[in-house]
Amino acid sequence: MPLPGSHGADGQSLVSTGPPGYGVAPEAIVAALVSDGVRVRGFGVEDASLEERFVSLTGEGFDIAG
């Protein structure tokens, strides 16, 4: 199962980001990884920061310095 936004795979960990409300249950992701033979030692779900949400909506970040 390809994970959209996957990055940071270093042989030990994988970070994947998706849009808010992506709709895939965390347990379904873990089940798919395990069924593909991936050993899962831990799994967590984090909410996007306020800035990440702002950028996803506007396409621009905060530019305080300039």
C-alpha positions in Angstrom: 0.0 0.0 0.0 1.8 3.2 -1.1 1.7 5.9 1.6 1.1 9.4 0.2 3.7 11.9 1.3 6.1 9.3 2.6 9.5 10.6 3.4 12.2 10.0 6.0 12.5 6.3 5.5 16.0 5.3 6.8 15.6 1.6 7.4 14.5 2.3 11.0 11.6 4.7 10.6 9.1 6.1 8.1 7.2 9.4 8.3 4.1 9.8 6.1 1.9 12.9 5.9 -1.5 13.2 4.5 -4.1 15.9 4.2 -6.4 16.5 7.1 -9.3 14.0 7.1 -7.3 11.6 4.8 -9.6 8.8 5.9 -7.3 5.9 6.5 -7.5 4.4 9.9 -4.2 4.0 11.7 -4.9 0.3 12.3 -5.4 -0.2 8.6 -2.0 1.3 7.9 -0.3 -1.0 10.5 -2.2 -4.1 9.2 -1.1 -3.3 5.6 2.5 -2.9 6.6 2.5 -6.1 8.6 0.8 -8.1 5.8 3.6 -6.8 3.5 6.2 -8.2 5.9 7.2 -4.9 7.6 8.1 -5.2 11.2 6.3 -2.5 13.1 7.8 -1.6 16.5 5.8 1.5 17.1 3.2 3.7 15.5 2.0 7.2 16.3 -0.4 9.8 14.9 0.4 13.5 15.2 -1.7 16.5 14.3 -0.2 19.1 12.0 1.0 22.3 13.5 -0.9 25.5 13.0 1.7 26.7 10.5 1.5 23.4 8.5 -2.3 23.7 8.3 -2.0 27.4 7.3 0.4 26.5 4.5 -1.8 23.6 3.3 -4.7 26.1 3.0 -2.9 29.1 1.6 0.3 27.7 0.0 2.3 30.3 1.9 4.2 30.2 5.2 4.6 32.9 7.8 7.3 35.4 6.9 7.8 37.3 10.1 11.4 38.6 9.2 10.7 40.3 6.0 
